[in-house]
Amino acid sequence: MKMRVFAAVVTIIIFLGVFGAPKAHAALTEAQIQAILGLLQSFGADQSVINNVNSSLRGGVAVAPSGTVQIALFTENLGWGSTHPEVSKLQQFLKERGYFTGEVTGSFFGATAQAVKTFQSKYQIEQSGYFGPQTRAVANNILQGGQTQPSITVLSPNGGEVWEIGSTNRIEWKNSNLPSGSDPINIQLVNEQGVLITTIAQGVATGGVSTGVGGGAYMWTIPSSMSSGTYRIRVICTKELADCFSGSLPVSDTSDAPFSIVAPTTTTLPSAGSLSVSLDSATSFGFRNVLIGSTGVSLASLRFTAVGEDIDVKQIALQLSDTALNTPDDLLNREIQLYDGNAVLIGRAVFTTGDYAISTNIINFRVPGGGSKVMFIKGDIAANATIGDTLKVDYDGNNAGLGGNYGVGWTSGNTIIPTGSDTASAGVKIISPTSATQPSITVLSPNGGIAQLSGGAFDIKYRTSGVSRIGLVLIKNGVTVSSVGMFDQLADGEHSVAFLVGPHNEQTIGTGSGYKVKIYNWDNASTVDESDALFSIVKPSLTASLDAGSPAGSILAGTSRVSLMRVKLSAGDSDVKINGVTIQDNGAGGRISNLELTTPTQQDAETHLANGVAMGGGRYQFSAPITIPANGSKLLDIRVNVSPTASGGVWLTFESVLHGYGNSLVVSGLGFQGSILNITGTSSIVPNARNFANIFQWWPLTMAPR
């Protein structure tokens, strides 16, 4: 190739050297100049060679190569989290030009990404914050002292698409540094060799149907006169403006590979039959994490089921869920792609109207009568998507907001609305590469021992990292006996869920032993953990009784803090935590006061727990957290002050236990009475150390001799 280019250049230079540059009166025509330049370009000549030849042909002076100054150009793609040595160079480059105001750190994060976006905005590059090939080329051109070159890139069709004659399709491109407001774009249909077949549109604005900064689109209805075959699309800037040229040639781009134009599928509205749409089992629910810039991300899988005749699906409507963190701008070019089960592209849809998109050119998707077929919906996450945003695409069979029903169409004007029109699909959460950690799940409890019921359920605690949704199952003796659906949008850290015991999901789960909890990553079941050891599910039980040490006999009137009843609470196989007790005073009112709940400690001392609150009718409530250990007991004393004027008998009834277990706690023995204590006389002074100390204050310390 180089030899052919060299020969061509030498031939032209000899021609120019012998005959000299053409004079004004004998100048080559523009067509002749373009032919020569095109010949060089077809040989793969460098742009500098083409520019020199162009200058000579037009009477200018060719620039001969001279001593080359080596300039350190950018060679690496740089993005969020990069620490390559070129990051420091990029930060310095942006800082010198006023785009970056921070310190040169060598680490690519928020401030650097924002500076790159500002630089991209200046040169009409998609503002992704990613320093990729296009942005790098502009920066290198500036480093070399050149001007930023205009460019066009065809996005669609770009190879492999199948478009039917008569269908309307979207031609889409990106452009940078093209003249604005002058409608310089022509769109051409060419064959596989690049030969012009027809001009589709002329004088199209650089923005076209806007899809963002530096991009355009044109909706083309393929005429009925078009022949079936393989073609490419060429987008070219044809205005006689400097910004429309790269060197001496107009800037343009052509589809990377051919696409097909085919005869329309012959379809008629079925005389009998129906169609239903549902989420296929390949679609998972909730949200999963995807990296920013990911391509071919699976968003949903729709299963179409036909009853009766075969049905050709020609169009569908799709909707982004209405959430604050759900925007079509997070999708590259706001577009999603539709594929059949063989991964063949059968259609596209662009979110041009808010959060709704309609694909009207689905090709070769026939659902057999009595059978079903799956359509896969995918999309590319934009490089400038917002970290933390979520994307969730649903099928929408009846969207009045778009001017009517957009279910599944056959021929023009014939549309059928499938049953089960709307679906609620999976979704993705956009994360940065730095947050993409190895996922992990750890079951914290129960991890052996006992799982105690409270309100008919027991708590399961677990920790996750890098897992957005989990599935949970209960296993008994190695067999799965129940599942607890899926919990999604989990942040890293500890979580808790109440597992209901009773009629739940598949069957009734009862108390017993041999259980384990298993928790797995819904999106990748290889990340899983389960209880370290078998545990038992138990119902807590509590028995109340009058303790043998409860007082009996009589008490003195006027006595303070005297024990009137001692209660024994005994727990079953698990700890029981109660919130207090209630009692009933059966004596005449006014005999006792200042009721107090205590618990005996060593050496017959006691610990205060709560004061009684009168509830009316002689009832008192004592509120205090009390734990009765498994297979153990707890003693409670009810202490009172006895009125100095009281007489007769007084006794208490132990009524109830306060707790939060609902029907799970089984309490027995309630309603028993304490002994009837007779109030006698008044309290007398019992000599003690304090009494004697008082006596010594007045007793003579010395006695006179007789």
Secondary structure, 3 states (H helix, E strand, C coil): CHHHHHHHHHHHHHHHHHHCCCCHHHCCCHHHHHHHHHHHHHCCCCHHHHHHHHHHHCCCCCCCCCCCCCCCCCCCCECCCCCCHHHHHHHHHHHHCCCCCCCCCCCCCHHHHHHHHHHHHHCCCCCCCCECHHHHHHHHHHHCCCCCCCEEEEEECCCCCEEECCCEEEEEEEEECCCCCCCCEEEEEECCCCCEEEEEEEEECCCCCCCCCCEEEEEEECCCCCCCEEEEEEEEECCCCHHHEECCEECEEECCCCEEEECCCCCCCCCCEEEEEEECCCCCCCEEEEECCCCCEEEEEEEEEEEECCEECCCEEEEECCCCCCCHHHEEEEEEEEECCCCCEEEEEECCECCEEEECCCCCCEECECCEEEEEEEEEECCCCCCCCEECEEECCCCHHHCCCCCEECCCCCEECCECCCCCCCEEEEECHHHCCCCEEEEEECCCEEEECECCEEEEEEEEECCCEEEEEEEECCEEEEEEEEEECCCCEEEEEEEECCEECCEECCCEEEEEEEEEECCCCCCEEECCCCEEEECCEEEEEECCCCCCCEEEECCCCEEEEEEEEEECCCCEEEEEEEEEECCCCCCEEEEEEEEECHHHCEEEEEECEEEECCEEEEEEEEEECCCCEEEEEEEEEECCCCCEEECEEEEEEECCCHHHCEEECCCCECCCEEEEEECCCCCCHHHHHHHHHHCCCCCCCC
